[in-house]
Amino acid sequence: MGGTLTIDRKQFIQTAEAAAGGNDVIAVVKNNAYNYGLEFSVRAFLEAGIHSFATTSMDEALEIRRISREAMVFLMNPTYDLETVRENGFHITLPSLEYYHEYREALSGISVHLEYAGLFNRSGFGTSDEMIEVINDVHALPRNARMDVAGIWTHFGYADELGMEEYEVERGLWMSLLSDVLETGHVFDYIHSQNSASFARDGLFNGHTHLRLGIALYGSRPYASLPAENYVQSLTLKAPIVQLRRLSANQKCGYGGSYQPENDAKIAVVDIGYGDGILRKRADFDCMINGKRYAIKALMMSHMIVEVDEDVTLDDEVIMYSNDLRIDDYTALGAGANSEQLGALNYNSLKKVILNDTSVYQ
C-alpha cells in the first residue's frame, strides 16, 4: 500500500529532447535531479544527447562522474576541495575576485566559469572590470601555472516573473557585461545564462554556447501561459483508497476536526499524506479518480481525506499528479514552485516505478 510514483522513461527522454530544441544544454540535476533521481536522470539525459551537467553538490558531482567519465560536470556552488575537483576533471564556478586571489595558485589546471552576480546577487563578480582583471592575470601566467577560464555564466532570478521589468534589466546588464569581457579576446567554451524561463521567452541568446536548463527538461512549464503539449510530464503520482466512510453533517474528521461536511457525505481515506511529500498547499486543490476531479478536504501525515460520490469504489486509485494534473498547473494556482512540489516528494515512503526502461544499468 502507499503512494506510487511512476516515471515513463521514454517520455522523459522525449520531453528533454523537445525542451533542448536542438541546442547544446547543461542539464541542472541538483537536489537529486529535482527528485526524479540523479542516476535515472543523468542516464536518460545522456541518451537524449545531453552531455553536460550542473549541480551544487560535490557528492552529486562524484556520482555523475561515476556514471560518465566524459561528461562535463559543473559545480555551481563555490568549491574548496580543489584536489577532488582536479582529480575528477570538474568545472567549478569562480564566484569572486577575492576567491581568485586566495586560491590563485591552487586553481592551476582547473577549469573555471566566471560568475556574474547580476540582480539575483546570490554569488558572483559585481563588474566586468573584476572579470577582466582575472583574465589578464591568468594570461600573464606561464601556461603550466594557469587555471582554464573555460566559461562565463549568470542566473536570471526574474525570468519567470512575467510583467516585471526586472528581467529586462538583468538581461541588459548581463549582455553589456558579456560584451565588455569578450573584448579582451578571450574565447570561452561555455557561455551560459539562460534557464528554462529565459529560453522560453527569448530563444538562445546570440553569442551563447549553451542553455542551462532545469525544470523544462523534466516536463514542467516555467510559466503557465506556455502550451502544455510542448512540456509533456512523464511523472504520475497515485495512491490507493484504504477506506470509504459515511459522515453526517455533525461529524468531523482529520487532525483537530479540520473537515466537517455541510451535509451528509461520503469520504475516501487515501493512503498518502504530507509525510509522503504532498504539500499542504497542494491539498487545497483537487485530485482525480476515474477521470473525474474531487476536492481534497483534509491532509494528515499518512492519509488524505477526499469527498467523493457513489461512483467511487474501494478499488479505485487517486491521482495527485499526471499529465492531466500537471505540477506546473498547481504552481500557477499557488501550491508552490515546480521545484518545491517535486523536491518535497519522499522517496523513502513512495514506491517508485519506471516505465519503458530499456537501460542496461538496472
Order of alpha helices (4+ residues) and beta strands (2+ residues): beta-alpha-beta-alpha-alpha-beta-alpha-beta-alpha-beta-alpha-beta-alpha-beta-alpha-beta-alpha-beta-beta-beta-beta-beta-beta-beta-alpha-alpha-beta
